[in-house]
Amino acid sequence: MPTTPESHLLKHRAELQSGLLRWYRRNRRPLPWRLDPSVYRTVVSEFMLQQTQVKTVLPYFERWQAKFPDFESLASACEDDVLKQWEGLGYYSRARNLHRLAKAIVAKPVLPDAAKDWRELPGVGPYTAAAITSIAFGKLEACVDGNVVRILARLTADATHHGDGAAAAKYFTPLASLLLSPSSPGDHNQAMMELGATVCHRRDPLCRCCPLAQWCAATKSGSTEDFPKLQPKEIEHRSVTRAWVVKDGALLLHRSSPRARRLANLHELPTATHLEIDEQSLDARDLLARRKRGITRYLITESIYRISLSEQLRLGDSLVWISFGDLQSIALSGPHRRWITEILAMQAADKRNKILPSK
């Protein structure tokens, strides 16, 4: 029977495990949840790292820990405070789920240590449950995220096509479980994720620095960037018109419903639709800013217009006046915080330029 890449990996499993762990313990980044580990810090870091890069998470993690150092303090906080601390990280359902999870944990007589029990908690899927229980409790649960998929697909040169990352993760989970170090499952999982983040890059992987290169079928064939085989995302373009409305030192904002799926209780600049404004009537001279941002498979162009307050302007119940002095105390979605800050700075500069005498 011919040797397959999978059987070759399994044959050298012990060497692979020990080599990976040696590399990790020499090269792992000194991340705060690793330097001072606890179940709570592991949980918070795993929630924050969902769809977010480590460098983005680091300052948020430190501020979060200062405000909510344990499950009890988080459970007792109000949702507005939780969202405020999360502001700018995006995907706010993670913050609300983490808040609900803390309440559920505090209500339990004993902290759960099994992956199946963690999967019953808000916001915890198979990957997060495996990460928490392997890292915090030493359970034999393999973590498979995009980094691990990329490593395993390259190690095996597996040309199977996958519709998306979730399908690929499910496909590679059995192999990840077979390769998992029984003595150090938490470090093994973190080593795989670290390897994918720092060495086995999507483009231009650093194969010469990789502790697994000698067992990597794609490295031997010079085809690392051909794997994994994932269906590319189709990008959909959308346009949104936003309004900048000011009255008596206050800015008009839209507060999302508490039942909204994505932005519950968050503030954003209102859209033309919120104000029942005909976009065709807007004057190009009133355009304050135009910004682009990506959300999952959408590329959104947002145009912000100065709108004059008039009797015809319709103000629904979801629209609120927030004084400029109170903007720092409310929870704004990250891009809108940035845009509002930019527009205010621009207007302040224009005002200074008008005051200064011409030379």
VEXDREN-2710 file (C-alpha; in Angstrom, 1 decimal):
% VEXDREN-2710
k/r/px/py/pz
1/MET/0.0/0.0/0.0
2/PRO/1.5/3.4/-1.0
3/THR/2.3/5.9/1.7
4/THR/0.0/8.9/1.8
5/PRO/0.9/12.3/3.3
6/GLU/-1.6/11.6/6.1
7/SER/-0.1/8.2/7.0
8/HIS/3.4/9.7/6.8
9/LEU/2.4/12.4/9.4
10/LEU/0.8/9.8/11.7
11/LYS/3.9/7.6/11.4
12/HIS/6.1/10.5/12.6
13/ARG/3.4/11.9/14.9
14/ALA/5.6/11.9/18.1
15/GLU/8.5/13.7/16.3
16/LEU/6.1/16.2/14.8
17/GLN/4.5/16.9/18.2
18/SER/7.8/17.4/20.1
19/GLY/9.3/19.5/17.3
20/LEU/6.2/21.8/17.2
21/LEU/6.2/22.2/21.0
22/ARG/9.9/23.0/21.2
23/TRP/9.5/25.6/18.5
24/TYR/6.5/27.1/20.3
25/ARG/8.1/27.3/23.7
26/ARG/11.1/29.1/22.1
27/ASN/9.2/31.4/19.8
28/ARG/5.7/32.1/21.2
29/ARG/4.7/35.7/21.5
30/PRO/4.5/37.1/25.1
31/LEU/0.7/37.7/24.9
32/PRO/-1.0/38.8/28.1
33/TRP/-3.4/35.9/28.3
34/ARG/-0.4/33.6/28.1
35/LEU/1.8/35.4/30.6
36/ASP/-0.9/35.5/33.3
37/PRO/-3.3/32.7/32.3
38/SER/-6.7/32.0/33.9
39/VAL/-9.9/30.5/32.6
40/TYR/-11.5/33.9/32.4
41/ARG/-8.6/35.5/30.5
42/THR/-8.6/32.6/28.1
43/VAL/-12.3/33.0/27.5
44/VAL/-12.0/36.8/26.9
45/SER/-9.1/36.4/24.6
46/GLU/-10.8/33.7/22.5
47/PHE/-13.9/35.8/22.1
48/MET/-11.9/38.9/21.1
49/LEU/-9.7/36.9/18.7
50/GLN/-12.7/35.7/16.7
51/GLN/-12.3/37.3/13.2
52/THR/-9.8/39.8/14.7
53/GLN/-6.0/40.0/14.6
54/VAL/-3.9/39.8/17.7
55/LYS/-2.4/43.3/17.3
56/THR/-5.9/44.8/17.2
57/VAL/-7.0/42.9/20.3
58/LEU/-4.1/43.7/22.6
59/PRO/-5.1/47.2/23.8
60/TYR/-8.7/46.2/24.1
61/PHE/-7.8/43.1/26.2
62/GLU/-5.8/45.2/28.7
63/ARG/-8.6/47.8/29.0
64/TRP/-11.2/45.1/29.4
65/GLN/-9.3/43.4/32.1
66/ALA/-8.9/46.6/34.0
67/LYS/-12.7/47.2/33.8
68/PHE/-13.9/43.6/34.1
69/PRO/-11.2/41.5/35.8
70/ASP/-13.3/38.3/36.3
71/PHE/-16.6/36.6/35.5
72/GLU/-18.3/38.2/38.5
73/SER/-17.5/41.8/37.6
74/LEU/-18.6/41.2/34.0
75/ALA/-21.8/39.5/34.9
76/SER/-22.8/42.4/37.2
77/ALA/-22.1/45.1/34.5
78/CYS/-24.8/46.7/32.5
79/GLU/-24.8/46.0/28.7
80/ASP/-24.1/49.7/27.8
81/ASP/-20.8/49.5/29.8
82/VAL/-19.9/46.2/28.1
83/LEU/-20.6/47.6/24.6
84/LYS/-18.6/50.7/25.5
85/GLN/-15.6/48.7/26.4
86/TRP/-15.9/46.7/23.2
87/GLU/-16.3/49.7/21.0
88/GLY/-14.2/49.5/17.9
89/LEU/-13.6/45.8/17.9
90/GLY/-16.7/45.1/15.8
91/TYR/-18.9/42.1/15.6
92/TYR/-20.7/43.3/18.8
93/SER/-22.7/40.1/19.2
94/ARG/-19.4/38.7/20.7
95/ALA/-19.6/41.2/23.5
96/ARG/-23.2/40.5/24.2
97/ASN/-22.6/36.8/24.2
98/LEU/-19.6/37.1/26.4
99/HIS/-21.7/39.2/28.8
100/ARG/-24.4/36.5/28.8
101/LEU/-21.8/33.7/29.2
102/ALA/-20.4/35.4/32.3
103/LYS/-23.9/35.5/33.9
104/ALA/-24.4/31.8/33.1
105/ILE/-21.0/30.9/34.6
106/VAL/-21.6/32.9/37.8
107/ALA/-24.9/31.1/38.2
108/LYS/-23.3/27.6/38.0
109/PRO/-22.2/25.9/41.2
110/VAL/-19.0/24.6/39.4
111/LEU/-17.0/25.9/36.5
112/PRO/-17.5/23.5/33.6
113/ASP/-14.4/21.8/32.1
114/ALA/-15.8/19.7/29.3
115/ALA/-16.1/21.0/25.7
116/LYS/-19.7/19.8/25.4
117/ASP/-20.7/21.9/28.4
118/TRP/-19.0/25.0/27.1
119/ARG/-20.8/24.6/23.7
120/GLU/-24.1/25.1/25.5
121/LEU/-23.0/28.6/26.6
122/PRO/-23.7/31.8/24.6
123/GLY/-21.3/32.4/21.7
124/VAL/-19.3/29.2/22.1
125/GLY/-18.9/27.1/19.1
126/PRO/-16.8/23.9/18.5
127/TYR/-13.5/25.9/18.0
128/THR/-13.9/28.2/21.0
129/ALA/-15.0/25.3/23.3
130/ALA/-11.9/23.3/22.2
131/ALA/-9.6/26.3/22.8
132/ILE/-11.0/27.0/26.2
133/THR/-11.0/23.4/27.5
134/SER/-7.6/22.4/26.0
135/ILE/-5.8/25.6/27.2
136/ALA/-7.5/26.1/30.6
137/PHE/-8.2/22.4/31.5
138/GLY/-5.8/20.3/29.5
139/LYS/-8.6/18.5/27.6
140/LEU/-7.8/16.5/24.5
141/GLU/-9.8/18.8/22.1
142/ALA/-8.3/19.9/18.8
143/CYS/-8.7/23.5/17.7
144/VAL/-9.2/24.0/14.0
145/ASP/-9.4/27.6/12.7
146/GLY/-8.2/29.1/9.4
147/ASN/-4.5/28.9/10.5
148/VAL/-4.8/25.2/11.3
149/VAL/-6.7/24.5/8.1
150/ARG/-3.9/26.1/6.2
151/ILE/-1.2/24.1/8.0
152/LEU/-2.9/20.8/7.6
153/ALA/-3.8/21.3/4.0
154/ARG/-0.2/22.1/3.2
155/LEU/1.2/19.3/5.3
156/THR/-0.9/16.8/3.3
157/ALA/-1.1/18.8/0.0
158/ASP/-4.8/17.9/0.2
159/ALA/-6.5/19.2/-3.0
160/THR/-10.1/18.8/-1.7
161/HIS/-12.1/22.0/-2.5
162/HIS/-14.1/23.5/0.3
163/GLY/-17.1/25.9/0.0
164/ASP/-15.9/28.0/2.9
165/GLY/-13.7/28.0/6.0
166/ALA/-16.2/26.3/8.2
167/ALA/-16.5/23.4/5.8
168/ALA/-12.7/23.1/5.6
169/ALA/-12.4/23.2/9.5
170/LYS/-14.9/20.4/9.8
171/TYR/-13.0/18.4/7.1
172/PHE/-9.6/18.7/8.8
173/THR/-10.8/18.2/12.4
174/PRO/-10.3/14.4/12.4
175/LEU/-6.7/14.8/11.3
176/ALA/-6.1/17.6/13.8
177/SER/-7.4/15.3/16.6
178/LEU/-5.1/12.5/15.5
179/LEU/-2.0/14.8/15.6
180/LEU/-2.9/16.5/18.9
181/SER/-0.3/16.1/21.6
182/PRO/-1.8/14.0/24.5
183/SER/0.6/15.4/27.0
184/SER/0.2/19.1/26.1
185/PRO/-3.0/19.7/24.1
186/GLY/-3.3/23.4/25.1
187/ASP/0.2/24.2/24.0
188/HIS/-0.1/22.1/20.9
189/ASN/-3.3/24.0/19.8
190/GLN/-1.6/27.4/20.6
191/ALA/1.5/26.3/18.7
192/MET/-0.5/25.4/15.6
193/MET/-2.3/28.8/15.7
194/GLU/1.0/30.6/16.4
195/LEU/2.7/28.8/13.5
196/GLY/-0.1/29.8/11.1
197/ALA/-0.1/33.4/12.3
198/THR/3.7/34.0/12.2
199/VAL/5.3/31.4/9.8
200/CYS/2.8/29.6/7.6
201/HIS/1.3/32.7/6.1
202/ARG/-1.3/32.8/3.5
203/ARG/1.1/34.4/1.1
204/ASP/4.9/34.0/1.1
205/PRO/5.1/31.4/4.0
206/LEU/8.4/31.2/5.8
207/CYS/9.0/27.5/5.1
208/ARG/12.7/27.6/6.0
209/CYS/11.7/28.7/9.6
210/CYS/9.0/26.1/9.9
211/PRO/9.5/23.3/12.5
212/LEU/7.1/21.1/10.3
213/ALA/8.8/21.7/7.0
214/GLN/10.4/18.2/6.8
215/TRP/6.9/16.6/6.9
216/CYS/5.2/19.1/4.6
217/ALA/4.1/17.7/1.2
218/ALA/3.4/21.1/-0.2
219/THR/6.8/22.5/0.8
220/LYS/8.5/19.5/-0.9
221/SER/6.6/20.1/-4.1
222/GLY/7.0/23.9/-4.0
223/SER/3.2/24.5/-4.0
224/THR/2.4/25.9/-0.6
225/GLU/0.3/28.8/-1.8
226/ASP/-1.9/26.4/-3.7
227/PHE/-3.4/25.2/-0.4
228/PRO/-5.9/25.1/1.1
229/LYS/-8.5/25.0/-1.7
230/LEU/-11.2/27.5/-0.6
231/GLN/-14.0/29.0/-2.7
232/PRO/-13.2/32.7/-3.0
233/LYS/-15.7/35.1/-1.4
234/GLU/-17.9/37.0/-3.8
235/ILE/-17.7/40.7/-2.8
236/GLU/-21.0/42.7/-2.9
237/HIS/-20.8/46.5/-3.2
238/ARG/-23.3/48.6/-1.3
239/SER/-23.8/52.3/-0.8
240/VAL/-25.2/54.1/2.3
241/THR/-26.0/57.8/2.6
242/ARG/-25.6/59.2/6.2
243/ALA/-26.7/62.5/7.7
244/TRP/-24.8/65.0/9.8
245/VAL/-27.5/67.0/11.7
246/VAL/-26.5/69.4/14.5
247/LYS/-28.8/71.4/16.8
248/ASP/-27.8/73.5/19.9
249/GLY/-24.4/71.7/20.4
250/ALA/-25.8/68.2/19.9
251/LEU/-25.5/65.7/17.1
252/LEU/-28.4/63.6/15.8
253/LEU/-27.7/59.8/16.0
254/HIS/-29.6/56.6/15.4
255/ARG/-29.7/54.1/18.3
256/SER/-30.3/50.6/17.2
257/SER/-33.0/48.5/18.8
258/PRO/-32.0/46.2/21.6
259/ARG/-33.4/43.4/19.5
260/ALA/-31.1/44.2/16.5
261/ARG/-29.0/41.2/15.4
262/ARG/-25.7/43.1/14.8
263/LEU/-25.7/46.5/16.3
264/ALA/-28.1/46.3/19.2
265/ASN/-28.0/49.4/21.5
266/LEU/-25.2/51.0/19.5
267/HIS/-25.2/54.5/18.0
268/GLU/-24.4/55.5/14.4
269/LEU/-25.0/58.5/12.2
270/PRO/-28.6/58.2/10.8
271/THR/-29.2/57.2/7.2
272/ALA/-31.2/59.2/4.7
273/THR/-33.8/56.4/5.1
274/HIS/-34.0/57.0/8.8
275/LEU/-34.8/60.7/8.1
276/GLU/-37.0/59.9/5.1
277/ILE/-34.8/62.1/2.9
278/ASP/-34.8/61.8/-0.9
279/GLU/-31.1/61.2/-1.6
280/GLN/-31.5/62.8/-5.0
281/SER/-32.2/66.1/-3.3
282/LEU/-28.8/66.2/-1.6
283/ASP/-26.3/68.9/-2.7
284/ALA/-22.8/67.7/-3.5
285/ARG/-21.5/70.8/-1.8
286/ASP/-22.8/69.4/1.5
287/LEU/-20.8/66.2/1.3
288/LEU/-18.6/66.1/4.4
289/ALA/-16.9/62.8/3.9
290/ARG/-17.0/59.6/1.9
291/ARG/-15.5/56.4/3.5
292/LYS/-15.3/52.7/2.6
293/ARG/-15.3/49.7/4.9
294/GLY/-15.6/46.0/4.6
295/ILE/-18.0/43.8/6.6
296/THR/-17.8/40.1/5.9
297/ARG/-18.5/39.9/2.1
298/TYR/-19.7/43.4/1.7
299/LEU/-17.7/46.5/0.6
300/ILE/-19.7/49.5/1.7
301/THR/-19.3/53.1/0.6
302/GLU/-20.7/55.5/3.1
303/SER/-21.3/59.2/2.2
304/ILE/-21.9/61.7/5.0
305/TYR/-23.9/64.8/4.1
306/ARG/-24.5/68.0/6.2
307/ILE/-28.3/68.2/6.5
308/SER/-30.1/71.3/7.7
309/LEU/-32.7/70.9/10.4
310/SER/-36.2/71.7/9.0
311/GLU/-39.8/71.2/9.7
312/GLN/-39.9/68.6/7.0
313/LEU/-37.2/66.4/8.6
314/ARG/-38.8/63.4/10.2
315/LEU/-37.4/62.3/13.5
316/GLY/-38.4/58.8/14.5
317/ASP/-38.2/57.2/18.0
318/SER/-34.9/55.6/17.3
319/LEU/-33.2/59.0/16.7
320/VAL/-31.6/60.7/19.7
321/TRP/-29.8/64.0/20.2
322/ILE/-26.4/63.6/21.9
323/SER/-24.4/66.6/23.0
324/PHE/-20.9/66.8/21.7
325/GLY/-19.7/66.7/25.3
326/ASP/-21.4/63.3/25.9
327/LEU/-20.2/61.6/22.8
328/GLN/-17.3/59.9/24.7
329/SER/-19.7/58.4/27.2
330/ILE/-22.0/56.5/24.7
331/ALA/-21.3/53.4/22.7
332/LEU/-20.7/54.2/19.0
333/SER/-19.8/51.7/16.4
334/GLY/-16.1/51.9/15.7
335/PRO/-16.1/53.4/12.2
336/HIS/-18.7/56.0/13.2
337/ARG/-16.6/57.1/16.2
338/ARG/-13.6/57.6/13.8
339/TRP/-15.7/59.4/11.2
340/ILE/-17.3/61.8/13.8
341/THR/-13.9/62.5/15.2
342/GLU/-12.5/63.3/11.8
343/ILE/-15.4/65.6/10.8
344/LEU/-15.2/67.5/14.1
345/ALA/-11.4/67.9/13.6
346/MET/-12.0/69.1/10.0
347/GLN/-14.6/71.6/11.1
348/ALA/-12.4/72.9/13.9
349/ALA/-9.6/73.4/11.5
350/ASP/-11.8/75.3/9.1
351/LYS/-13.0/77.5/11.9
352/ARG/-9.4/78.3/12.9
353/ASN/-8.5/79.1/9.3
354/LYS/-11.4/81.6/9.1
355/ILE/-10.4/83.3/12.3
356/LEU/-6.7/83.7/11.3
357/PRO/-6.0/86.9/9.4
358/SER/-4.9/86.4/5.8
359/LYS/-1.2/87.2/5.0
END
